[in-house]
Amino acid sequence: MHTFVLAGGCFWCLDAVYRTLDGVSDVVSGYTGGTTPNPSYEAVCTGDTGHAEVVAVTFDPDLIPDDVILDVFFTLHDPRQLNRQGNDVGTQYRSAMFYEDALQKTLFESAIARANDMWGGGVVTQLEPLRDFYSAEEYHQNFFAKNPGQGYCLAVAVPKVNKVRSSFSSYIRD
């Protein structure tokens, strides 16, 4: 099993998308990249903690390759937007990849290069070493499934889920 820690805007969207993929065994919404220990959602939302909203995606690379997990990441958010995704603004919504070791760093660098080709350049995704990871509060875990009629989910998450479903249909769970 492999685990990638990725930030691409609100973690609700990333969580919703990755849970649809065959071979993904766990998705944990959380916070990393900052200096405040054990931050709360409210603290992270201020932008003062340095943390980003992230997901830790655990998957079986025999069922879904590393490159697919990473290409999904660059399909579901716009990595050319610095410290924002749409109306979500602040460093907590930055595009970032948090690597655990040299192999992950190399995989992430290759994915950023592919994303630059896919998006026509201008990718601002940050590559950072993974430090402390803090799980988000329970109500953030699997948020989309728990709140399918919530306005943000309908307006923002559903289009991202649909985009990934059409682009990566062979990896969607039955």
QUIPE-V127491 format. One record per residue. N is the residue number from 1. PHI is phi in whole degrees, 0 to 359 (NA if undefined). PSI is psi as a letter, one per 20 degrees, with the letter a starting at -180 (none if undefined). Layout:
# QUIPE-V127491
N;PHI;PSI + N;PHI;PSI
This chain:
# QUIPE-V127491
1;NA;q + 2;241;q + 3;229;p + 4;246;p + 5;251;o + 6;228;q + 7;235;p + 8;209;l + 9;96;b + 10;298;p + 11;291;i + 12;299;h + 13;290;g + 14;299;g + 15;303;g + 16;300;g + 17;291;g + 18;296;h + 19;291;i + 20;276;i + 21;267;p + 22;296;p + 23;97;i + 24;274;p + 25;261;h + 26;202;q + 27;224;p + 28;239;p + 29;282;q + 30;193;a + 31;224;q + 32;200;r + 33;95;i + 34;244;a + 35;244;i + 36;280;p + 37;288;q + 38;47;l + 39;289;q + 40;268;r + 41;303;g + 42;298;g + 43;293;g + 44;297;h + 45;298;h + 46;288;h + 47;83;j + 48;271;i + 49;274;i + 50;83;i + 51;281;q + 52;252;q + 53;287;p + 54;225;r + 55;234;q + 56;260;o + 57;258;o + 58;255;p + 59;211;r + 60;263;o + 61;293;i + 62;283;h + 63;259;h + 64;216;o + 65;295;q + 66;311;g + 67;299;h + 68;291;g + 69;304;g + 70;286;h + 71;292;h + 72;300;g + 73;306;g + 74;280;i + 75;273;h + 76;272;i + 77;219;r + 78;264;o + 79;284;j + 80;267;i + 81;268;o + 82;277;p + 83;55;l + 84;188;r + 85;217;o + 86;60;c + 87;276;i + 88;274;o + 89;239;p + 90;137;r + 91;298;h + 92;292;i + 93;252;j + 94;295;q + 95;271;o + 96;206;q + 97;233;p + 98;248;o + 99;266;q + 100;268;h + 101;203;r + 102;297;h + 103;296;g + 104;298;g + 105;301;g + 106;295;g + 107;300;g + 108;292;h + 109;299;g + 110;295;h + 111;294;h + 112;296;g + 113;297;g + 114;297;h + 115;295;h + 116;300;h + 117;294;g + 118;296;g + 119;265;j + 120;74;k + 121;90;r + 122;81;j + 123;291;p + 124;248;j + 125;303;p + 126;273;q + 127;247;o + 128;227;q + 129;292;q + 130;284;p + 131;253;c + 132;290;p + 133;250;p + 134;242;p + 135;296;p + 136;288;r + 137;303;q + 138;304;h + 139;293;i + 140;274;i + 141;286;p + 142;55;k + 143;303;g + 144;300;g + 145;294;h + 146;281;h + 147;223;l + 148;296;h + 149;265;j + 150;295;p + 151;305;g + 152;298;g + 153;299;g + 154;294;g + 155;280;h + 156;246;g + 157;289;g + 158;303;g + 159;299;h + 160;291;g + 161;299;g + 162;295;h + 163;297;g + 164;292;h + 165;301;g + 166;284;h + 167;277;h + 168;230;l + 169;302;h + 170;287;i + 171;250;j + 172;280;p + 173;299;q + 174;286;none
